[in-house]
Amino acid sequence: MPETRSHETNGLSGALAAAKRHPIMTATVVVGLLGGAVLGGLYLDPEWSLLRRVAAGTLAGGGAGFFIVATKLIG
């Protein structure tokens, strides 16, 4: 018989379950993403398109948020 998986181990529902288990870590990464998007749109090189500035800021903010919570994930 094939083994059935619970709904928490499948794709998006698993990610949502993990986010519910760790709300502080989730909030830290989300705030980093949103803050990076706003700050990137405002302060990055005006020669870039707005979409590129927001995308670069989002990537940088998400990376910063991940680095903040990475020590909790490893240790």
Secondary structure, DSSP 4 states (H G I P E B T S, - for coil): -PPPPPGGGSHHHHHHHHHHH-HHHHHHHHHHHHHHHHHHHHHS-TTS-HHHHHHHHHHHHHHHHHHHHHHHHH-
